Amino acid sequence: MRSQQTPTRPQRHLGIVNLALAGLVFWGWLVLTATAGTPTGERLEIADAAGKPVLNLTRDADHVSVGDGAGAPLLLGARKAPGRTDYRLPDGTAFATTKGDPDVFKLTAPDGRLLRKVKRDEDRIKIADNAENAGAAVLRRRGEDKWELEIDKESFGKVKDYPDPAGTGLKVKDRAGETRYRLGNTPLTPVPLVLLIPGLPAAEAQAIMAEGWLRGW
């Protein structure tokens, strides 16, 4: 009986090539799997009147963060279910949760206490400290280039597109007409007007801004 012949060199070479190709396919699959949920890092940068950064928001489909002008994190949000986002401080402490449908959400403390209710229709966003939206601050769209903040039907400021070569087209002005904030290279958004709402605690303002921006305001 003839003994089994040792594979020839071409056969061994073909086996090595097939093994290498399989390895490449496997590692390619791993890379695609790992990067599928990588945040896009889309940013909204808010500067003061002099152009110094004061806040930045970064979002993807399921995560949003708020940082200070130097980039240090202030608030971190993660969408846990449709219509629900959990917000935590940088040390991991629970801060608040938002729950609702695409047009209405409530910002509640970890103990369930209502902090703010936010309701949006086509050209208006109401922000109140009660479930009935009584005495709400109103962000109202005024045409294609402006949103205005109204409280008791009185204007408290506006964000408007002022195109200029420097790319700092959006300006946020207070009720006296003074520029408070600038946003460069971004479409018109009502988000920064939240900063002008009187008496709104900074962390709550940041959570409302983050949730609004995550929802596409």
HUUR-V752362 format. One record per residue. N is the residue number from 1. RES is the residue in three letters. SS is DSSP state (A for helix, B for strand, O for the rest). PHI is phi as a letter, one per 20 degrees, with the letter a starting at -180 (* if undefined). PSI is psi in radians with two decimals (* if undefined). Layout:
n=N res=RES ss=SS phi=PHI psi=PSI
n=N res=RES ss=SS phi=PHI psi=PSI
This chain:
n=1 res=MET ss=O phi=* psi=2.36
n=2 res=ARG ss=O phi=e psi=2.40
n=3 res=SER ss=O phi=f psi=2.71
n=4 res=GLN ss=O phi=f psi=2.29
n=5 res=GLN ss=O phi=f psi=2.50
n=6 res=THR ss=O phi=f psi=2.39
n=7 res=PRO ss=O phi=g psi=2.48
n=8 res=THR ss=O phi=f psi=2.88
n=9 res=ARG ss=A phi=g psi=-0.74
n=10 res=PRO ss=A phi=g psi=-0.68
n=11 res=GLN ss=A phi=f psi=-0.74
n=12 res=ARG ss=A phi=f psi=-0.70
n=13 res=HIS ss=A phi=f psi=-0.73
n=14 res=LEU ss=A phi=f psi=-0.67
n=15 res=GLY ss=A phi=f psi=-0.70
n=16 res=ILE ss=A phi=f psi=-0.74
n=17 res=VAL ss=A phi=f psi=-0.80
n=18 res=ASN ss=A phi=f psi=-0.66
n=19 res=LEU ss=A phi=f psi=-0.72
n=20 res=ALA ss=A phi=f psi=-0.74
n=21 res=LEU ss=A phi=f psi=-0.71
n=22 res=ALA ss=A phi=f psi=-0.68
n=23 res=GLY ss=A phi=f psi=-0.72
n=24 res=LEU ss=A phi=f psi=-0.74
n=25 res=VAL ss=A phi=f psi=-0.74
n=26 res=PHE ss=A phi=f psi=-0.84
n=27 res=TRP ss=A phi=f psi=-0.60
n=28 res=GLY ss=A phi=f psi=-0.71
n=29 res=TRP ss=A phi=f psi=-0.70
n=30 res=LEU ss=A phi=f psi=-0.74
n=31 res=VAL ss=A phi=f psi=-0.78
n=32 res=LEU ss=A phi=f psi=-0.69
n=33 res=THR ss=A phi=f psi=-0.73
n=34 res=ALA ss=A phi=f psi=-0.59
n=35 res=THR ss=A phi=e psi=-0.10
n=36 res=ALA ss=O phi=f psi=-0.57
n=37 res=GLY ss=O phi=d psi=0.26
n=38 res=THR ss=O phi=f psi=2.26
n=39 res=PRO ss=O phi=g psi=2.54
n=40 res=THR ss=O phi=f psi=-0.40
n=41 res=GLY ss=O phi=m psi=0.47
n=42 res=GLU ss=B phi=f psi=2.24
n=43 res=ARG ss=B phi=d psi=2.56
n=44 res=LEU ss=B phi=c psi=1.98
n=45 res=GLU ss=B phi=d psi=2.25
n=46 res=ILE ss=B phi=d psi=2.19
n=47 res=ALA ss=B phi=d psi=2.84
n=48 res=ASP ss=B phi=f psi=-3.05
n=49 res=ALA ss=O phi=f psi=-0.49
n=50 res=ALA ss=O phi=e psi=-0.04
n=51 res=GLY ss=O phi=n psi=0.12
n=52 res=LYS ss=O phi=e psi=2.23
n=53 res=PRO ss=B phi=g psi=2.38
n=54 res=VAL ss=B phi=c psi=-0.56
n=55 res=LEU ss=B phi=b psi=2.61
n=56 res=ASN ss=B phi=b psi=2.48
n=57 res=LEU ss=B phi=d psi=2.38
n=58 res=THR ss=B phi=c psi=2.34
n=59 res=ARG ss=B phi=c psi=2.73
n=60 res=ASP ss=O phi=c psi=-2.77
n=61 res=ALA ss=O phi=f psi=-0.56
n=62 res=ASP ss=O phi=c psi=-0.02
n=63 res=HIS ss=B phi=c psi=2.59
n=64 res=VAL ss=B phi=b psi=2.53
n=65 res=SER ss=B phi=c psi=2.67
n=66 res=VAL ss=B phi=d psi=2.28
n=67 res=GLY ss=B phi=c psi=2.85
n=68 res=ASP ss=B phi=e psi=-3.06
n=69 res=GLY ss=O phi=f psi=-0.46
n=70 res=ALA ss=O phi=e psi=-0.05
n=71 res=GLY ss=O phi=n psi=-0.04
n=72 res=ALA ss=O phi=f psi=2.36
n=73 res=PRO ss=B phi=f psi=2.46
n=74 res=LEU ss=B phi=d psi=-0.62
n=75 res=LEU ss=B phi=b psi=2.41
n=76 res=LEU ss=B phi=c psi=2.27
n=77 res=GLY ss=B phi=c psi=2.47
n=78 res=ALA ss=B phi=c psi=2.23
n=79 res=ARG ss=B phi=f psi=2.13
n=80 res=LYS ss=B phi=d psi=-0.38
n=81 res=ALA ss=B phi=a psi=2.84
n=82 res=PRO ss=O phi=g psi=2.16
n=83 res=GLY ss=O phi=n psi=0.05
n=84 res=ARG ss=B phi=c psi=2.28
n=85 res=THR ss=B phi=c psi=2.32
n=86 res=ASP ss=B phi=e psi=2.32
n=87 res=TYR ss=B phi=d psi=2.33
n=88 res=ARG ss=B phi=c psi=2.69
n=89 res=LEU ss=O phi=f psi=2.87
n=90 res=PRO ss=O phi=g psi=-0.47
n=91 res=ASP ss=O phi=e psi=0.07
n=92 res=GLY ss=O phi=n psi=-0.11
n=93 res=THR ss=O phi=f psi=2.31
n=94 res=ALA ss=B phi=f psi=2.32
n=95 res=PHE ss=B phi=d psi=-0.89
n=96 res=ALA ss=B phi=a psi=2.94
n=97 res=THR ss=B phi=c psi=2.47
n=98 res=THR ss=B phi=d psi=2.39
n=99 res=LYS ss=B phi=c psi=2.49
n=100 res=GLY ss=B phi=r psi=-2.96
n=101 res=ASP ss=O phi=d psi=-3.07
n=102 res=PRO ss=O phi=g psi=-0.40
n=103 res=ASP ss=O phi=d psi=-0.32
n=104 res=VAL ss=B phi=c psi=2.37
n=105 res=PHE ss=B phi=b psi=2.68
n=106 res=LYS ss=B phi=d psi=2.37
n=107 res=LEU ss=B phi=e psi=2.02
n=108 res=THR ss=B phi=c psi=2.61
n=109 res=ALA ss=B phi=f psi=2.89
n=110 res=PRO ss=O phi=g psi=-0.47
n=111 res=ASP ss=O phi=e psi=0.09
n=112 res=GLY ss=O phi=n psi=-0.06
n=113 res=ARG ss=O phi=f psi=2.33
n=114 res=LEU ss=B phi=f psi=2.20
n=115 res=LEU ss=B phi=e psi=-0.90
n=116 res=ARG ss=B phi=b psi=2.61
n=117 res=LYS ss=B phi=d psi=2.33
n=118 res=VAL ss=B phi=c psi=2.21
n=119 res=LYS ss=B phi=c psi=2.29
n=120 res=ARG ss=B phi=c psi=2.41
n=121 res=ASP ss=B phi=d psi=-2.83
n=122 res=GLU ss=O phi=g psi=-0.85
n=123 res=ASP ss=O phi=c psi=0.42
n=124 res=ARG ss=B phi=b psi=2.44
n=125 res=ILE ss=B phi=c psi=2.15
n=126 res=LYS ss=B phi=d psi=2.35
n=127 res=ILE ss=B phi=c psi=2.06
n=128 res=ALA ss=B phi=c psi=2.86
n=129 res=ASP ss=O phi=e psi=0.33
n=130 res=ASN ss=O phi=b psi=2.79
n=131 res=ALA ss=O phi=f psi=-0.35
n=132 res=GLU ss=O phi=e psi=-0.06
n=133 res=ASN ss=O phi=m psi=0.43
n=134 res=ALA ss=O phi=f psi=2.39
n=135 res=GLY ss=O phi=m psi=0.50
n=136 res=ALA ss=O phi=f psi=2.54
n=137 res=ALA ss=B phi=f psi=2.42
n=138 res=VAL ss=B phi=c psi=2.19
n=139 res=LEU ss=B phi=e psi=2.04
n=140 res=ARG ss=B phi=c psi=2.27
n=141 res=ARG ss=B phi=f psi=2.34
n=142 res=ARG ss=O phi=c psi=1.51
n=143 res=GLY ss=O phi=m psi=-2.80
n=144 res=GLU ss=O phi=e psi=-0.24
n=145 res=ASP ss=O phi=c psi=0.20
n=146 res=LYS ss=B phi=b psi=2.47
n=147 res=TRP ss=B phi=d psi=2.54
n=148 res=GLU ss=B phi=c psi=2.50
n=149 res=LEU ss=B phi=e psi=2.17
n=150 res=GLU ss=B phi=c psi=2.40
n=151 res=ILE ss=B phi=c psi=2.16
n=152 res=ASP ss=O phi=l psi=0.73
n=153 res=LYS ss=O phi=m psi=0.26
n=154 res=GLU ss=B phi=d psi=2.40
n=155 res=SER ss=B phi=f psi=2.25
n=156 res=PHE ss=B phi=d psi=0.11
n=157 res=GLY ss=B phi=q psi=3.05
n=158 res=LYS ss=B phi=b psi=2.73
n=159 res=VAL ss=B phi=d psi=2.25
n=160 res=LYS ss=B phi=b psi=2.62
n=161 res=ASP ss=B phi=e psi=2.04
n=162 res=TYR ss=O phi=d psi=1.49
n=163 res=PRO ss=O phi=g psi=2.37
n=164 res=ASP ss=O phi=b psi=2.81
n=165 res=PRO ss=O phi=f psi=-0.42
n=166 res=ALA ss=O phi=f psi=-0.14
n=167 res=GLY ss=O phi=m psi=0.31
n=168 res=THR ss=O phi=d psi=0.98
n=169 res=GLY ss=O phi=f psi=-0.63
n=170 res=LEU ss=B phi=e psi=2.24
n=171 res=LYS ss=B phi=c psi=2.43
n=172 res=VAL ss=B phi=d psi=2.07
n=173 res=LYS ss=B phi=d psi=2.50
n=174 res=ASP ss=B phi=e psi=-3.04
n=175 res=ARG ss=O phi=f psi=-0.37
n=176 res=ALA ss=O phi=e psi=-0.02
n=177 res=GLY ss=O phi=n psi=0.14
n=178 res=GLU ss=O phi=e psi=2.40
n=179 res=THR ss=B phi=f psi=2.18
n=180 res=ARG ss=B phi=d psi=-0.65
n=181 res=TYR ss=B phi=b psi=2.74
n=182 res=ARG ss=B phi=c psi=2.53
n=183 res=LEU ss=B phi=c psi=2.19
n=184 res=GLY ss=O phi=d psi=2.53
n=185 res=ASN ss=O phi=l psi=0.85
n=186 res=THR ss=O phi=b psi=2.55
n=187 res=PRO ss=O phi=f psi=2.84
n=188 res=LEU ss=O phi=g psi=2.31
n=189 res=THR ss=O phi=b psi=2.50
n=190 res=PRO ss=O phi=e psi=-0.10
n=191 res=VAL ss=A phi=g psi=-0.88
n=192 res=PRO ss=A phi=f psi=-0.29
n=193 res=LEU ss=A phi=f psi=-0.40
n=194 res=VAL ss=A phi=g psi=-0.53
n=195 res=LEU ss=A phi=f psi=-0.31
n=196 res=LEU ss=A phi=e psi=-0.06
n=197 res=ILE ss=O phi=f psi=2.07
n=198 res=PRO ss=O phi=f psi=2.41
n=199 res=GLY ss=O phi=m psi=0.03
n=200 res=LEU ss=O phi=e psi=2.05
n=201 res=PRO ss=O phi=g psi=2.52
n=202 res=ALA ss=A phi=g psi=-0.78
n=203 res=ALA ss=A phi=f psi=-0.65
n=204 res=GLU ss=A phi=f psi=-0.71
n=205 res=ALA ss=A phi=g psi=-0.75
n=206 res=GLN ss=A phi=f psi=-0.69
n=207 res=ALA ss=A phi=f psi=-0.72
n=208 res=ILE ss=A phi=f psi=-0.74
n=209 res=MET ss=A phi=f psi=-0.78
n=210 res=ALA ss=A phi=f psi=-0.80
n=211 res=GLU ss=A phi=f psi=-0.72
n=212 res=GLY ss=A phi=f psi=-0.77
n=213 res=TRP ss=A phi=f psi=-0.65
n=214 res=LEU ss=A phi=f psi=-0.54
n=215 res=ARG ss=O phi=e psi=0.00
n=216 res=GLY ss=O phi=n psi=0.35
n=217 res=TRP ss=O phi=g psi=*
